[in-house]
Amino acid sequence: KHAENMYYFSELALTLNAPESGTAPTDSRLRPDQRLMENGRWDEANAEKQRLEEKQRISRKRREAEATRATEDGTPYDPYKPLWFERRKDPVTQELAHVYKGGYWESKEKQDWALCPDIF
């Protein structure tokens, strides 16, 4: 109904980015730059996007430095691993894929997001 006023998006497309309570603090719908953009605050959204990208660069550089130090010292280094997915070979295509390994829905039910990194 009224699709012509909504850029002809389906109801699903219009609601995909709708905020939902109780999600992980890493949920992309919580991105502050995205919310600013959606509210028409373009300059603030751009500045926030730049801040988030710089924060990601710093985090990546820190992980790379830790890996380098571990290699030089000969100490074990545990590389970054996603919380709820693991890379496995797809049995059909033999391609590497990220497969859900569990834990998200349990964390959501308990509202225990202690394992989530601070990405925003």
Residue, then its C-alpha position, 0 to 999 in steps of 0.5 A: k500500500h502506498a509503495e509509490n511514496m516509499y520508492y517502490f520498496s516492499e514492506l520487507a525492504l522498508t522494515l529491514n533496518a528498523p530498530e529492534s530492542g534487545t539486539a546485540p550492541t554490535d547489530s548494524r542497525l545500531r550504527p550511529d552514523q546510519r541513524l544520523m543519516e536516516n534522520g537527515r543529519w548528513d554532516e554529522a553522519n559523515a563525521e561519525k562515519q569517519r570516526l567509526e572507520e578510524k576506530q576500525r583502522i586502529s583496532r586492525k593495526r593493534r591486532e596486526a601489531e600483536a600478531t607480529r610481536a607474537t611471531e617475533d617472540g615465538t608465542p602463540y597468537d589467537p587471531y580474531k574470530p567471529l563470535w557466532f560464526e566459524r569458517r568451514k568448507d561447504p560440503v557441497t561447493q567445497e568453498l569456505a563459508h561462514v557458518y553459524k556456530g550458535g550462541y547468539w539466540e542464547s545471549k539475546e534471551k539472557q540479554d548477556w552481551a559481555l562477549c561483544p566487542d565495542i565496535f561503535 
